Amino acid sequence: MDGMDKAVVLLSGGMDSAVTLYMARRSSRCSALIFDYGQKARKEIECAVGLAETPGIPYHLMKIDLPWKGSSLLEPSEDVPGSADNRTGVIPSTYVPARNMIFLSYGVSFAEAIGAGSVFIGANQLDYSNYPDCRGEFFGSFREMVSRGTRSGVEGRSVRIETPILDMTKKQIVQKGIELGVPFEHTWSCYKQGDRPCGECESCAFRIKAFEECGMTDPLM
């Protein structure tokens, strides 16, 4: 581990962020940043903490208050839609306003404070829910903002925003996770809270299909 660069990993507890963490720790001394932002799926926080604690990765659990809600993932009175309810090209109600912008800003601040050279985020723009803050152009713009709006950036050592699974299919993400030994049985991708994933929301649909394409059954199902 000596000589490795420091990195911050945004860790949600889901399949994508778990694989991203395991990719990052091959080359970096990682610290995880986990967010409690009022999401209905409280189990993902528990899973994120477990994913960090098991290999001994230090983490910060950040409580963020978003009282204006604006998403079916946050609003108690609003149902999370099923996968069939989301039309291609439409941003679904599960979109949390500016979530990745907020999370990345915390991540960059954390990275600057501890001298980390990069922030890893498990965003994906192939098998995804059409969120605008999961697209390559968003990350390109955010990198430019970091280079201009931070001390490290203006001093020529800008914190890097790493998106290692951005252009991978969910099948490829599962395959990479198997290769790296990711404990998928201890991750949570479902948009709902429960003892088992609902199997109906879009996140569940993507995940179940990915494991099936790999000739496997999702260990949570």
N, C-alpha and C positions, 0 to 999 in steps of 0.2 A: 504493500500500500504506500510505502514511502516513495516520494517523487511523483505521485499521481496528483493531477490537478483536482481542486475542489469543485464540486458541482451541487447545485440545488435541483431536486426533482419534485415536481408538482405531483402529488400522489393522491388519487381519488379513492383507491380501493377497487377500481374496476379492472377489467382484463387489459385494456390498453395501457393504463398507467403502470400496472404491474410489470408488463413486458418492457416498458420504457425504463423502469427502475433497474431491472435486471440487465438491460443493455448498457445503461449508464455506469453501473458499478463495475463493469469489466475494465473501464479505463479511468474512472474517477473516484475520488473519496466523496461519497454522496451524503448529503443531508436532505431529509424529506420535509416537504411543507404540505400539511394536510389542512383542508378547510371545512369547517362547520359553518355553512351559510344558510342554515334553516331548511335543508333538503328533507323531503319526506323519507327518503331511503336512508335512515339513520345507520343501517347495517353497513353501508359503504365506509363510514367513518371507522367503525370497529375493524373492518377488513384492512383498511389503509394502515391503521396503527399496528395490526398484526404483521402486515407485510414489511413494515419497517423494523419492528422489534425482533422478529425471528432471525434475520441475519445481523442484527446489532447495528442497524443504521440509525443515527440520531435523527430526531424529528421534532418539529414544532406543530402543534395543533392550534390553528388560528380560528377564533370565533369571529365571524363577520355578520353584522346585522344588515339585512336588506328589507327594511320594513315596507317598502313599496311593492314587494313581491314581483309581479309581472311574468310569472311562469307557472305552468301547471305542476312543476316539480316543487314549487314553494307554496302555492295557494291551497290551503286546506279544503276549500269549497269547490275546487276545480279538479275534475277527473283527469288522470293521465291517459292520453289517447292510446288506442291499440295501434299496432303497426299498419293495419289496413286503413286507418283513418288519415294517414299522412300521405298527401299526394306529392308525386315527384315535382321538385322545383319550388315547393311551398315550405317556408320556414315554420315548423310545428310549434305548438303551444309549449313544448318542453324546453324551448330556447330560454335561457336565463339571460336577461339583458346585460351585455358586456361582460359576461362571466370570465372569459379567458383574458380579457383586457385587465380586469381587476386582479385575477390570480397572478398573471405574469408580472404585473407591477409590484405586487408583494414579493414575488420571486426574485426580481431584479434588485429590489431594495435589500433583501436578505443576502443575495449573492455579493453585492457591493460591501455590505457590512462585515462579512466573514472572509472576504478576499477570494470568493469563488469565481471561476472564469466563465461559467455557463449555467444556464437554466434549462432543464429538460422538461418537455411537456408531451404527453401522450395523445396529441391530436391526430386525427385521421380524416382525409378528405376523399376517400374512395367509397367505402361502405360506411356511410355516416348519415346524419339526419338533416343535412343541408344547413347546418349552422354557419353563419357568415364568419364567425371567429374560429373556425376550424379549417379555413382555406389558406392556401399558400400565399395569396396576395396579402392577406391580413398579417401573416408572420413577417413577410418582407417589409411591410410598412412599420410594424412594431420594432423590428431590428433597427430601422432608420431612426425611429424615435429614441430608442435606447442610446444610439451612437451620438445623438445630438443633445439629449436631455439628462445625461448622467455624468458625474465626475470621471468615471472610468472611460466613458465614451469620448469625452473631449480631450482626455489625456492619451487617447490612442490605444486603449486596451478595453474596448467595449465588452460588456458581458454578452456572451453568445447565447442566442435562443436556439436550442437544439430540438428538432422535430423528427426523430429517427424513424417513426412509423407513419409519417404523413402520407406517403404514397404507397403504402402496403394495403392489400386487401385484408379482411378479417381472417380469412383462411391463412394467409401468410403470417399474420400476427400470432395466431395460435401455433403454427409450426415453429416460429421463432421462440415462443414461450416454452414449448416442449423441449427444444434444443437447449435452452438456458436453464431448464429446471424450475420454471415458474410454478408455484403451487396454486393452480387455477381453482382448486377446491376451496381456497381461502380468499377468493375475490368475489365481488358483488357488482354486477352490471345493471341489474333491474332498476327501473325508475321508481318502483314501489317498495314499501317495507313489508316484510313477511318472513316466515320461516323458510320458504322456498321462493325462487323467482316466479313471477306471474306467468312467464312464458308467452305473454301477449303483447307487451309494449315493444316499441321499435328496437330498443337496446337489446332486449331478450331475443328478438327475432334474428338480429344480426349475429348474435353470439351463438345461438343454437345452430344456425345454418353453417357458421364457420366450423364448428366442431364436426358437424355431419359431413362437410366437405373433406375433412381430414380423416373420415372413417371412424369417428369417435362420438361418444355421447358426452355432452356437457356434464362435468362431474357434479354440478349443482342440481341437475335434473334427474 
